[in-house]
């Protein structure tokens, strides 16, 4: 209960952020995400991983250990790797918008 109250206070100061409600790592550097407004879908991170400091995530077993930190509102992996879910949200919105046209 204490965590949820802390989380609510934190979120109330950052209303424009989208919160991940469900998260699943899949094959080939792909995440399935569901956000607090109901938007859900697959996001491919392979382009982000290859040739960057995030290349360590190309190891499938490490990639599958993704977690969501509700206090900081980021996706995390061991080693201090963090990804802002708003970037992933925008990617899903762009894919969804393209699919509608």
N, CA and C of each residue as an Amber inpcrd file, in Angstrom:
protein
   303
   0.8220000  -1.1960000   0.0000000   0.0000000   0.0000000   0.0000000
   0.8630000   1.2540000   0.0000000   1.9320000   1.2610000   0.7530000
   2.7740000   2.4520000   0.8240000   3.3490000   2.7920000  -0.5460000
   3.7530000   1.7850000  -1.3010000   4.3020000   2.0340000  -2.6290000
   3.2570000   2.6490000  -3.5440000   2.0310000   2.1560000  -3.4810000
   1.0000000   2.6970000  -4.3550000   0.6850000   4.1520000  -4.0110000
   0.6890000   4.5070000  -2.7250000   0.4530000   5.8910000  -2.3590000
   1.5990000   6.7800000  -2.8190000   2.8070000   6.2970000  -2.6570000
   3.9690000   7.0490000  -3.1210000   3.9000000   7.2350000  -4.6260000
   3.5280000   6.1820000  -5.3310000   3.4250000   6.2090000  -6.7860000
   2.3710000   7.2290000  -7.2220000   1.2410000   7.2650000  -6.5480000
   0.1800000   8.2080000  -6.9090000   0.6400000   9.6500000  -6.7480000
   1.3420000   9.9330000  -5.6730000   1.8370000  11.2960000  -5.4730000
   2.8250000  11.6600000  -6.5740000   3.6810000  10.7320000  -6.9170000
   4.6860000  10.9940000  -7.9450000   4.0140000  11.2180000  -9.2960000
   3.0690000  10.3640000  -9.6550000   2.3790000  10.4830000 -10.9410000
   1.5800000  11.7770000 -11.0170000   1.0430000  12.2370000  -9.8990000
   0.2220000  13.4350000  -9.9510000   1.0390000  14.6540000 -10.3700000
   2.3370000  14.6310000 -10.1470000   3.2030000  15.7280000 -10.5640000
   3.6370000  15.5810000 -12.0150000   3.4240000  14.4250000 -12.6250000
   3.8970000  14.1710000 -13.9900000   2.7410000  13.6370000 -14.8320000
   1.7130000  14.4270000 -14.9700000   0.4850000  13.9650000 -15.6190000
   0.6350000  13.6640000 -17.1060000   1.6240000  14.2390000 -17.7610000
   1.7410000  14.0240000 -19.1940000   2.4390000  12.7200000 -19.5480000
   2.9180000  11.9790000 -18.5790000   3.6140000  10.7300000 -18.8550000
   2.6280000   9.5830000 -19.0090000   3.0330000   8.6120000 -19.7950000
   2.2450000   7.3990000 -19.9690000   2.9020000   6.2980000 -19.1490000
   2.1040000   5.5860000 -18.4050000   2.6100000   4.5490000 -17.5120000
   2.3630000   3.1770000 -18.1130000   3.3700000   2.3350000 -18.0400000
   3.2560000   0.9530000 -18.4890000   2.4750000   0.1760000 -17.4260000
   1.4250000  -0.5310000 -17.8650000   0.6610000  -1.3580000 -16.9300000
   0.9820000  -2.8390000 -17.0930000   1.4310000  -3.2330000 -18.2950000
   1.8700000  -4.6090000 -18.5370000   3.0640000  -4.5730000 -19.4720000
   3.9500000  -5.5320000 -19.2840000   5.2010000  -5.5520000 -20.0300000
   5.6470000  -6.9850000 -20.2180000   6.0740000  -7.2980000 -21.4470000
   6.5840000  -8.6410000 -21.7210000   7.6990000  -8.5420000 -22.7590000
   8.8530000  -9.1170000 -22.4480000   9.9520000  -9.1880000 -23.4140000
   9.7260000 -10.3990000 -24.3030000   9.9200000 -10.2110000 -25.6030000
   9.7400000 -11.2870000 -26.5640000  11.0260000 -11.4730000 -27.3570000
  11.0000000 -12.3520000 -28.3210000  12.1790000 -12.6340000 -29.1330000
  12.5750000 -11.4320000 -29.9880000  13.8420000 -11.4390000 -30.4080000
  14.3480000 -10.4770000 -31.3810000  14.2510000  -9.0260000 -30.9050000
  14.6170000  -8.7680000 -29.6450000  14.6420000  -7.3970000 -29.0950000
  13.2900000  -6.6930000 -29.2090000  12.2220000  -7.4210000 -28.9870000
  10.8770000  -6.8730000 -29.0880000  10.2080000  -6.8980000 -27.7220000
   9.5260000  -5.8030000 -27.3980000   8.7370000  -5.7230000 -26.1680000
   7.2660000  -5.6150000 -26.5400000   6.4140000  -6.2720000 -25.7530000
   4.9750000  -6.0460000 -25.8360000   4.6260000  -5.2070000 -24.6300000
   3.9250000  -4.1030000 -24.8520000   3.5920000  -3.1640000 -23.7880000
   2.1090000  -2.8310000 -23.8050000   1.5570000  -2.5890000 -22.6180000
   0.2180000  -2.0060000 -22.4910000   0.3700000  -0.7950000 -21.5780000
  -0.2440000   0.3020000 -22.0050000  -0.1470000   1.5480000 -21.2490000
  -1.4430000   1.8360000 -20.5030000  -1.3740000   2.8000000 -19.5970000
  -2.5040000   3.1120000 -18.7280000  -3.7420000   3.5990000 -19.4780000
  -3.5940000   4.0660000 -20.7120000  -4.7600000   4.5070000 -21.4730000
  -5.3200000   3.4110000 -22.3890000  -4.7460000   2.1800000 -22.2850000
  -5.2340000   1.0570000 -23.0690000  -4.4480000   0.7790000 -24.3410000
  -3.5960000   1.7050000 -24.7680000  -2.7770000   1.4630000 -25.9520000
  -1.8460000   0.2940000 -25.6780000  -1.7690000  -0.6260000 -26.6230000
  -0.8910000  -1.7780000 -26.4560000  -0.3290000  -2.1870000 -27.8060000
   0.8060000  -2.8820000 -27.7540000   1.3920000  -3.3690000 -28.9850000
   2.8500000  -3.7320000 -28.8060000   3.4590000  -4.1020000 -29.9330000
   4.8590000  -4.5310000 -29.9560000   5.7560000  -3.3860000 -30.3940000
   6.8980000  -3.2780000 -29.7210000   7.9090000  -2.2790000 -30.0710000
   9.2300000  -3.0080000 -30.2680000   9.8250000  -2.7890000 -31.4240000
  11.1130000  -3.4030000 -31.7480000  12.2280000  -2.4620000 -31.3110000
  13.1420000  -2.9550000 -30.4560000  14.2510000  -2.1430000 -29.9640000
  15.5730000  -2.4910000 -30.6240000  15.5700000  -3.3620000 -31.6040000
  16.8010000  -3.8020000 -32.2440000  17.6220000  -2.6680000 -32.8220000
  16.9560000  -1.6790000 -33.4400000  17.6760000  -0.5380000 -34.0040000
  18.3340000   0.2900000 -32.9090000  17.6990000   0.3770000 -31.7710000
  18.2460000   1.1120000 -30.6350000  19.4110000   0.3710000 -30.0040000
  19.3250000  -0.9550000 -29.9940000  20.3290000  -1.7890000 -29.3280000
  21.6140000  -1.8910000 -30.1420000  21.4980000  -2.1140000 -31.4410000
  22.6700000  -2.3710000 -32.2790000  23.5430000  -1.1310000 -32.4180000
  24.8280000  -1.3090000 -32.1240000  25.7970000  -0.2430000 -32.3260000
  25.7580000   0.8760000 -31.3090000  25.1080000   0.6790000 -30.1730000
  25.0560000   1.7100000 -29.1370000  25.5080000   1.1120000 -27.8190000
  25.4550000   1.9390000 -26.7990000  25.8000000   1.4620000 -25.4540000
  24.8070000   0.4040000 -24.9710000  23.6610000   0.3170000 -25.6210000
  22.6430000  -0.6680000 -25.2470000  22.8670000  -2.0190000 -25.9140000
  23.9620000  -2.1560000 -26.6300000  24.2280000  -3.3950000 -27.3630000
  24.2620000  -4.6130000 -26.4490000  24.5400000  -4.4080000 -25.1730000
  24.5380000  -5.5150000 -24.2220000  23.1640000  -6.1960000 -24.1800000
  22.1140000  -5.4650000 -24.5450000  20.7630000  -6.0350000 -24.5410000
  20.5180000  -6.9960000 -25.6860000  21.4730000  -7.1180000 -26.5950000
  21.3120000  -8.0890000 -27.6780000  21.3820000  -9.5220000 -27.1470000
  21.8720000  -9.6960000 -25.9230000  21.8390000 -10.9940000 -25.2540000
  20.3880000 -11.2550000 -24.8390000  19.7600000 -12.2650000 -25.4380000
  18.3300000 -12.5360000 -25.2260000  17.9840000 -12.7670000 -23.7620000
  18.8440000 -13.4570000 -23.0250000  18.5160000 -13.7290000 -21.6200000
  18.5410000 -12.4410000 -20.7930000  19.4270000 -11.5240000 -21.1010000
  19.4610000 -10.2360000 -20.4040000  18.2720000  -9.3780000 -20.8300000
  17.9520000  -9.3740000 -22.1060000  16.8390000  -8.5740000 -22.6080000
  15.5310000  -8.9750000 -21.9280000  15.3560000 -10.2620000 -21.6800000
  14.1120000 -10.7500000 -21.0610000  13.9720000 -10.3330000 -19.6010000
  15.0180000  -9.8140000 -18.9940000  14.9660000  -9.3970000 -17.5870000
  14.5250000  -7.9430000 -17.4320000  13.7920000  -7.4450000 -18.3850000
  13.2960000  -6.0750000 -18.3220000  12.2990000  -5.9490000 -17.1740000
  12.3000000  -4.7940000 -16.5430000  11.3650000  -4.4980000 -15.4560000
  10.8850000  -3.0620000 -15.6210000   9.7880000  -2.7450000 -14.9740000
   9.2690000  -1.3790000 -14.9850000   9.3850000  -0.8100000 -13.5810000
  10.0140000   0.3380000 -13.4610000  10.1410000   1.0220000 -12.1710000
   9.0350000   2.0710000 -12.0870000   8.0040000   1.8440000 -11.2670000
   6.8780000   2.7700000 -11.2200000   7.2140000   4.1200000 -10.5910000
   8.2370000   4.1850000  -9.7900000   8.5940000   5.4560000  -9.1600000
   9.2420000   6.4010000 -10.1700000  10.1950000   5.8820000 -10.9310000
  10.8580000   6.7350000 -11.9270000  10.1720000   6.6690000 -13.2910000
   9.2150000   5.7720000 -13.4650000   8.4450000   5.6080000 -14.7010000
   9.3500000   5.2800000 -15.8870000  10.2630000   4.3320000 -15.7010000
  11.1480000   3.9110000 -16.7930000  11.2340000   2.3940000 -16.8440000
  11.5980000   1.8730000 -18.0200000  11.9210000   0.4630000 -18.1640000
  13.3870000   0.3080000 -17.7870000  13.7090000  -0.7390000 -17.0490000
  15.0830000  -0.9150000 -16.5780000  15.5870000  -2.3210000 -16.8570000
  16.8860000  -2.4020000 -17.0190000  17.6070000  -3.6700000 -17.1050000
  18.7850000  -3.5610000 -16.1490000  19.3850000  -4.6890000 -15.8100000
  20.5570000  -4.6520000 -14.9340000  21.6770000  -3.8650000 -15.6100000
  22.5530000  -3.3320000 -14.8090000  23.6440000  -2.5310000 -15.3430000
  23.2770000  -1.0690000 -15.5150000  22.1170000  -0.6720000 -15.0290000
  21.7190000   0.7310000 -15.0960000  21.1150000   1.1670000 -16.4150000
  20.7330000   0.2350000 -17.2670000  20.1220000   0.5900000 -18.5490000
  18.6700000   0.9800000 -18.3020000  18.3020000   2.1580000 -18.8230000
  16.9600000   2.6960000 -18.6030000  16.4160000   3.2450000 -19.9210000
  15.1340000   3.0040000 -20.1710000  14.4790000   3.5120000 -21.3790000
  13.1730000   4.1860000 -20.9570000  12.9660000   5.3860000 -21.4360000
  11.7610000   6.1510000 -21.1410000  10.5860000   5.5460000 -21.9160000
   9.5140000   5.1540000 -21.2370000   8.3850000   4.5400000 -21.9490000
   7.6400000   5.5090000 -22.8540000   7.7930000   6.8210000 -22.6650000
   7.1330000   7.7660000 -23.5610000   7.6520000   7.6400000 -24.9820000
   8.9250000   7.3100000 -25.1350000   9.4720000   7.0770000 -26.4830000
   8.7910000   5.8720000 -27.1270000   8.5970000   4.8360000 -26.3380000
   7.9520000   3.6280000 -26.8490000   6.4740000   3.8820000 -27.1280000
   5.8460000   4.6920000 -26.2890000   4.4510000   5.0550000 -26.4840000
   4.2800000   5.7730000 -27.8260000   5.1630000   6.7420000 -28.1000000
   5.0790000   7.4790000 -29.3630000   5.2760000   6.5540000 -30.5650000
   6.1670000   5.5810000 -30.4030000   6.3730000   4.6120000 -31.4820000
   5.0910000   3.8240000 -31.7460000   4.4210000   3.3950000 -30.6880000
   3.1670000   2.6540000 -30.8460000   2.0770000   3.5320000 -31.4540000
   1.9960000   4.7920000 -31.0350000   0.9940000   5.7000000 -31.6000000
   1.2420000   5.8750000 -33.0900000   2.4970000   6.0390000 -33.4690000
   2.8250000   6.1880000 -34.8960000   2.4500000   4.9420000 -35.6860000
   2.7150000   3.7560000 -35.1370000   2.3500000   2.5060000 -35.8200000
   0.8330000   2.3750000 -35.9210000   0.1400000   2.6940000 -34.8360000
  -1.3190000   2.5820000 -34.8090000  -1.9420000   3.5650000 -35.7980000
  -1.4150000   4.7770000 -35.8210000  -1.9150000   5.7820000 -36.7640000
  -1.6950000   5.3730000 -38.1960000  -0.5420000   4.7850000 -38.4940000
  -0.2430000   4.3300000 -39.8540000  -1.1540000   3.1770000 -40.2430000
  -1.4920000   2.3280000 -39.2670000  -2.3670000   1.1850000 -39.5570000
  -3.7980000   1.6310000 -39.8380000  -4.2040000   2.7630000 -39.2720000
  -5.5680000   3.2580000 -39.4720000  -5.7600000   3.8870000 -40.8470000
  -4.6690000   4.3240000 -41.4890000  -4.7840000   5.0100000 -42.7910000
  -4.6100000   4.0680000 -43.9280000
